[in-house]
Amino acid sequence: MKKHIYIILAFLSLIVLSCDTDDNQIEEVEATSTKMLSLTKKKLKSTLVTKEASFGGRANHTSLIFDKKMWVIAGNGPGIYYNDAWSSSDGVNWIAATKNAAFSERTNHATTVSNGKMWITGGNFVNEMNDVWFSTDGKTWKEAISNASFSPRSGHAMVDLNGRMFVIGGHENGVEKGDVWVSSDGVKWNLATNLAPFGERRDHAAVVYDNKIWVIGGYDINNNFLNDVWYSPNGFQWFLATANADFLPRRNHALTVNEKGMWLTAGTRNNDFKYFNDVWFSNDGVTWAQIKASKNFPERTEHTSVHYDKKLWVINGYGLDQGNYYDFYTDIWSFE
């Protein structure tokens, strides 16, 4: 009889513990939802920081935060490719660390910061590359390897997770890639996966947030514009956060992070000449909220964004001028 009573009491205890756990989970979800709701009600203050950046109009460049400054690296303008590196601490005054870096002129490349250095790899759309370069000051660039283990590519992404760099997807000779490569020194690259679950894609965006790698949107091997969100804790295992995010499918958007979450801006769905100038936020990768701004920046794609000095920045890019000709933007915007 006593044995039966003990079993019943143990069972009831499990039920109580289960209820407590569910309540805690509900409270966490409600807290997250409250934070999201609070942010979506806020209207960001828009500031046109400069109409004419010192480095001129460009697209397909990359931007980093390094040495407590914002950086703009390479890219292309109307009929010109760059191999320069510029920095700024206020978004108005830009200083050229170099206008002619040791790496060749390029666009559609990828960069990241890892182990106290800025890194750049790949790029161009017709003649792709797979070289890897690094710099500790933006002026002097050294080649880590001229022909990395991963194939030449453009339109790929590059991030750092816990001191290891990852090169993700991209485009090679007209074909989208779905592979992921990893390196801790920029010289030796190992294949993390030949075909990640997110499939072949280019012109996607990737960041590290919440100690995970996130891959968002892009353009796939079947000519589809995407708005899916994937994440990985290690670059080897990938999980789907959502197959259909709240923002419209797009490629060549920009993605950055701060302590609150991930920020996605603009991009294109240019099969129907659709360019965006929207701002989206998520702190879980699943739910995305569109954030209003006091003034909208012109629609654009192939721009960059960073979070610096407690502000979201949108830098250059291009859009459509009169619906027919590309307009390379020279402007820089901030939002707070």
KATALIN-V514998 format. One record per backbone hydrogen bond with DSSP energy under -0.5 kcal/mol. NH is the residue of the N-H (numbers start at 1). CO is the residue of the C=O. Records with the same first field share a line. If there is no record, write none. Layout:
BEGIN
NH = CO + CO
END
This chain:
BEGIN
5 = 1
6 = 2
7 = 3
8 = 4
9 = 5
10 = 6
11 = 7
12 = 8
13 = 9
14 = 10
15 = 11
16 = 12
17 = 13
18 = 14
19 = 15
20 = 16
21 = 17
22 = 18
23 = 19
24 = 20
25 = 21
26 = 22
27 = 23
28 = 24
29 = 25
30 = 26
31 = 27
32 = 28
33 = 29
34 = 30
35 = 31
36 = 32
37 = 33
38 = 34
39 = 35
40 = 36
41 = 37
42 = 38 + 39
44 = 42 + 292
46 = 44
47 = 334
49 = 47 + 332
50 = 332
53 = 330
56 = 53
58 = 329
59 = 76
60 = 302
61 = 302
62 = 73
64 = 71
66 = 64 + 69
69 = 66
70 = 88
71 = 64
72 = 86
73 = 62
74 = 84
75 = 82 + 106
76 = 59
77 = 80
79 = 77
80 = 77
82 = 75 + 106
85 = 98
86 = 72
87 = 95
88 = 70
94 = 92
95 = 87
97 = 85 + 95
98 = 85
101 = 83
106 = 82
108 = 60
109 = 60
110 = 121
112 = 119
114 = 117
117 = 114
118 = 135
119 = 112
120 = 133
121 = 110
122 = 131
123 = 129 + 153
124 = 107
128 = 126
129 = 123 + 153
132 = 145
133 = 120
134 = 142
135 = 118
141 = 139
142 = 134
144 = 132 + 142
145 = 132
148 = 130
153 = 129
154 = 171
155 = 108
156 = 108
157 = 168
159 = 166
161 = 164
164 = 161
165 = 183
166 = 159
167 = 181
168 = 157
169 = 179
170 = 177 + 201
171 = 154
172 = 175
175 = 172
177 = 170 + 201
180 = 193
181 = 167
182 = 190
183 = 165
189 = 187
190 = 182
192 = 180 + 190
193 = 180
196 = 178
199 = 196
201 = 177
202 = 219
203 = 155
204 = 155
205 = 216
207 = 214
209 = 207 + 212
212 = 209
213 = 232
214 = 207
215 = 230
216 = 205
217 = 228
218 = 226 + 250
219 = 202
220 = 224
221 = 200
223 = 220
226 = 218 + 250
229 = 242
230 = 215
231 = 239
232 = 213
234 = 237
239 = 231
241 = 229 + 239
242 = 229
245 = 227
250 = 226
251 = 268
252 = 203
254 = 265
256 = 263
258 = 261
262 = 282
263 = 256
264 = 280
265 = 254
266 = 278
267 = 276 + 300
268 = 251
269 = 274
272 = 269
273 = 270
274 = 269
275 = 273
276 = 267 + 300
280 = 264
281 = 289
282 = 262
288 = 286
289 = 281
291 = 279
294 = 44
300 = 276
301 = 318
302 = 252
303 = 252
304 = 315
306 = 313
308 = 306 + 311
311 = 308
312 = 335
313 = 306
314 = 333
315 = 304
316 = 314 + 331
317 = 58
318 = 301
319 = 327
321 = 319 + 325
322 = 320
324 = 321
325 = 321
327 = 319
328 = 326
329 = 317 + 327
332 = 50
333 = 314
334 = 47
335 = 312
336 = 45
END
